[in-house]
Amino acid sequence: MRIFQTIWGKLWLILFCLALLSLPLWADPYIIYMVNISGIAVIAAIGLNILTGLTGQISLGHAAFVAIGAYTSAILASKLNTPFWLTIPAGGIVAAFFGILLGFPCLRLKGLYLAMATMSFGVVVEYGITHWDSLTMGVRGISVPAPTIFGYTLGDPSKLFYVTIFFVTILTLGAKNLARTRIGRAFVAIRDRDVAAEVIGINLTKYKVMAFAISSFYGGVAGGLYSYSTTYLHPENFTLLLSIEYIAMIIIGGLGSILGSIFGAVFLTAMPDIIKGFADFMGRQFVFLHGRYDEEWNIAAFGLLIMIFLIVEPTGLNGIWTRIKTSFKNWPFTY
Amino acid sequence: MKTIRNWKLVVSVVMCLGLFGAGSAFPETRGVTKDAIQMGMILVKTGPVAALGLPEGWGIQDTFDEINQTGGVNGRKINLIWEDDQFKTPLSISAFNKLIFRDKVLSITCMGGTPQTIALFDLIDKHHVVNIPNALAEEFYKPHKPYVFVLGASYETQIELMFDYIMNDLKAKDPRIAVVYAETEFGKKGLEAARKRAEQYGIKLVSELVLNIGSVDASSQVLSLKKDNVDYVVTCNLVPPIITFLKTAEKYDYWPTTFGISWSCDDMVVKACKDASKNYIGVNFVGGWEDDTPGMKRVRELAKKNDRDPAKMLTSLYTIGVGTATVLAEGMKRAGQDLTPESYKDGMETLNNFETGGIVPPVTYSSTSHAPTTVARLYRAAPDKGVMAPITDWRSPKEMK
C-alpha cells in the first residue's frame, strides 16, 4: 500500500476493488468470460511490451511462449493432477526457460532478423506441439481439468475470474515496479541505444536475456490461465496470427507502456463487440444501414487500426489518455 | 506524482476489466416465448475456413426461414442468431456464453468445429444445449453425451467404405494403396482408420503422406506416389488441398484412383479440376446435388429461392446445413408445445429412422445413443457434367474382424 499514499488513493483503490470483486455477483457469464480473456490478454501483452516496448527487441514468437505455458499447465494438470496454483507459475517458469534459450542466440540480432528468428521459434513450437503426440496429444488436442482448491472447483468463469484477477494484479504491479527499477531502466537504455548502454556499464547479454525470460514468463502465465479458461488446447490456437494480435495490442495500446498494454489488450478483445454494437446502433438510426454488418468488418478494422495508430498516434491509446489527463490537469490553460 | 501514477494504473486495470460490466442476472428458462424460439449457431464466417462454414450456415438459415414461412414449429417462429467464431476456441466459448446468457437461446445448432465442441462439452451439458456438431469425431458420442447428437457417417465408416469399394467392387488384386492426409484431428482419424482397414484386408499401405490444408503444391507427394507405383490414393482432407493434389497429379501425368472423405466430396472439386478429377471418388453421407429425390429437390429449391449459386459454394456443405436444420426442427416439433431444453432432447431421442427425403440417410437417436449412422454413399467425378455423380446406393461397411 506504500504506493497508494494519499487517503483518496486508498479509497479509490478499495472502491474499485470492491466493484471488481463483486462483478460475478451482478454481471452475466458472457461478461465474466470476456473479462477473463481480457485479463489473460493483458498479461501476455504486458510480457510482450517488456520485451518489445521497453527493451526494443521485436518478437513475432510470443504466441509460442503462451503455448508453452498453456501446454505445461495442461499436461501437469491432466497427467499429474497438479493443482492450478502450481501449474500456472510452472507454465511461466518453463516458458521463461525457453525464453532464455531463445534469448542467447538472438543476442546479436536486431530488427527484421530478430523478427524472423522469433517467428521461426514460433513455427518450431507449433510443430513440436503438433507432432509430440505422446505428450501434447497433437492435433487431437488436450483437455484440461477444472482447477480446484481445497476440493472447491473453480472451473466456472465466475470463479476462474478471481484467479485471473489475482494474476493480472500481481503481474501488472510487478511490471510497473520493474520499469522503475535499475533493470527497467537498463531495458530502456538498451532500447534507446544498445552501444551507449554498454558504454555506461549495462551488461547487454544479461539484460537482453533477462528481458526474454521475463517476457516469456508473462506469456507462460497467460498460457496457463488460457488453458483453464478454454478447458481444451489445440495447436491451431497458437499460430503466428496470435503473435500478431499481441503485437497489435501493444501498438494500439502504446509501446513501452504498461497502461498501454492494458488498454490495447482490453480494446482489441472488446473490439468485435464494439463494432457490432456500433453497427447495430447505426442500423437503428439509418434504415439503409440495417443488417449491413458483416464479421469481415472486424478483420478490416483490425488492420486499419494498426495502420491508423502507427501513422497518426504512435503512442497509442496510452498517448491519447495522457493527453486527455494533461488537458484536464492544465485546464483552462492549454500548456 | 509517482504515487498518483501508480494507483491510477491499478485503477485503470480495474476500470478496463470492469468495462464489460453492464449485464444483468439471467432468467432460468430461456429461448421460448409464445410465438418465437431463439436459436443460436456458432459457425465460421470469416478466415481461412469460411468457405466451409458459410454454405453450411446458409443451409441452416434458409431451412429455418422456410419453416417460419410455413407457420413455424408448433406455431412458433425460429429466430436464428449466427455467431462467427473464426474457427477459434476462445471465440467459440465467448459466443456460447453470449448466446446462452445475452440472447437467451433455447439451443445452439453447432459449436464451430471439433476443438470448439470438445472445449464446450461441460457447458453444453451444464446448460442442456441440444446441438448437432459439424464434425464427426468419436468423442462426440463415446461416451454418451446427452445433448450432443451426431449427424453423418464417421470418418472410420467413410474410410472403410473406400477400402471395401477397392477390394469388392473394383476387385483389386494386391492393390498398392497409399494415404494422403491433413495433419488435423480428422486427418489423423482417417489415417488410423485406413491402417486398421488395410490390416483387416491383409494389405500393407505403401506410404502415408501429409498434405496440409494450406498447401498450394503437391509435387513432392505426387512424385513420391508415382515413384512407388501407387494405384489407389485414400485421402482425408478438405476441398482446397484435394484440388491441389489432383491438379498436380495431372501435371505429372499420374492417374491413380483417388478417394476423398465427405469434406472433400463436393462438385467444386470437379468444377475446379475438370479432367484432372476423372479418377476421383468421394464418400459422403448427404445426397448428391442433382439427385432426383424429394429431399434434394427441396435443397435445390431452397438454394434458388435464396440466391445461393451452386457454382460458387460447396453444395455438399449447404446440403449438410439443410439436413442439420431439418433434423433439429423435427426434434423441436416432437417436443410439443412445452418446449424446454429437456423436452427438446427427448423429442430428438424419439427420431427413429426419420426420413429427410434423401438429404441424409434415415436418422435414429435413442436415450442411450446419439451415434451417427454407419451409412454413406460413393460418388465419382463426372467432369463432363461438373458434378460428383453417385455410383453406389447407401451402404454400410462390410463387417470384418
Chai-1 contact restraints between the chains, C-beta under 6 A:
chainA,res_idxA,chainB,res_idxB,connection_type,confidence,min_distance_angstrom,max_distance_angstrom,comment,restraint_id
A,I3,B,T3,contact,1.0,0.0,6.0,A-B,restraint_1
A,I3,B,N6,contact,1.0,0.0,6.0,A-B,restraint_2
A,F4,B,W7,contact,1.0,0.0,6.0,A-B,restraint_3
A,Q5,B,T3,contact,1.0,0.0,6.0,A-B,restraint_4
A,G9,B,W7,contact,1.0,0.0,6.0,A-B,restraint_5
A,W12,B,V11,contact,1.0,0.0,6.0,A-B,restraint_6
A,L13,B,W7,contact,1.0,0.0,6.0,A-B,restraint_7
A,F16,B,V11,contact,1.0,0.0,6.0,A-B,restraint_8
A,F16,B,V14,contact,1.0,0.0,6.0,A-B,restraint_9
A,L20,B,V14,contact,1.0,0.0,6.0,A-B,restraint_10
A,L20,B,G18,contact,1.0,0.0,6.0,A-B,restraint_11
A,L23,B,G21,contact,1.0,0.0,6.0,A-B,restraint_12
A,A27,B,G21,contact,1.0,0.0,6.0,A-B,restraint_13
A,A27,B,G23,contact,1.0,0.0,6.0,A-B,restraint_14
A,D28,B,G23,contact,1.0,0.0,6.0,A-B,restraint_15
A,D28,B,F26,contact,1.0,0.0,6.0,A-B,restraint_16
A,D28,B,F101,contact,1.0,0.0,6.0,A-B,restraint_17
A,P29,B,N97,contact,1.0,0.0,6.0,A-B,restraint_18
A,P29,B,F101,contact,1.0,0.0,6.0,A-B,restraint_19
A,Y30,B,N97,contact,1.0,0.0,6.0,A-B,restraint_20
A,Y30,B,K98,contact,1.0,0.0,6.0,A-B,restraint_21
A,Y30,B,F101,contact,1.0,0.0,6.0,A-B,restraint_22
A,Y30,B,R102,contact,1.0,0.0,6.0,A-B,restraint_23
A,I31,B,F20,contact,1.0,0.0,6.0,A-B,restraint_24
A,I31,B,G21,contact,1.0,0.0,6.0,A-B,restraint_25
A,I31,B,G23,contact,1.0,0.0,6.0,A-B,restraint_26
A,Y33,B,S94,contact,1.0,0.0,6.0,A-B,restraint_27
A,Y33,B,N97,contact,1.0,0.0,6.0,A-B,restraint_28
A,M34,B,F20,contact,1.0,0.0,6.0,A-B,restraint_29
A,V35,B,L17,contact,1.0,0.0,6.0,A-B,restraint_30
A,V35,B,F20,contact,1.0,0.0,6.0,A-B,restraint_31
A,I37,B,P90,contact,1.0,0.0,6.0,A-B,restraint_32
A,S38,B,L17,contact,1.0,0.0,6.0,A-B,restraint_33
A,V139,B,E183,contact,1.0,0.0,6.0,A-B,restraint_34
A,V139,B,T184,contact,1.0,0.0,6.0,A-B,restraint_35
A,V139,B,E185,contact,1.0,0.0,6.0,A-B,restraint_36
A,V139,B,K188,contact,1.0,0.0,6.0,A-B,restraint_37
A,R140,B,E185,contact,1.0,0.0,6.0,A-B,restraint_38
A,G141,B,P115,contact,1.0,0.0,6.0,A-B,restraint_39
A,T172,B,V13,contact,1.0,0.0,6.0,A-B,restraint_40
A,K176,B,L9,contact,1.0,0.0,6.0,A-B,restraint_41
A,T230,B,T89,contact,1.0,0.0,6.0,A-B,restraint_42
A,T230,B,P90,contact,1.0,0.0,6.0,A-B,restraint_43
A,T230,B,A119,contact,1.0,0.0,6.0,A-B,restraint_44
A,T231,B,A119,contact,1.0,0.0,6.0,A-B,restraint_45
A,Y232,B,I118,contact,1.0,0.0,6.0,A-B,restraint_46
A,Y232,B,A119,contact,1.0,0.0,6.0,A-B,restraint_47
A,H234,B,P115,contact,1.0,0.0,6.0,A-B,restraint_48
A,N237,B,T89,contact,1.0,0.0,6.0,A-B,restraint_49
A,L259,B,L9,contact,1.0,0.0,6.0,A-B,restraint_50
A,L259,B,S12,contact,1.0,0.0,6.0,A-B,restraint_51
A,I262,B,V13,contact,1.0,0.0,6.0,A-B,restraint_52
A,I262,B,C16,contact,1.0,0.0,6.0,A-B,restraint_53
A,V266,B,C16,contact,1.0,0.0,6.0,A-B,restraint_54
A,E295,B,K45,contact,1.0,0.0,6.0,A-B,restraint_55
A,E295,B,T46,contact,1.0,0.0,6.0,A-B,restraint_56
A,E295,B,D84,contact,1.0,0.0,6.0,A-B,restraint_57
A,E296,B,T46,contact,1.0,0.0,6.0,A-B,restraint_58
A,I299,B,T46,contact,1.0,0.0,6.0,A-B,restraint_59
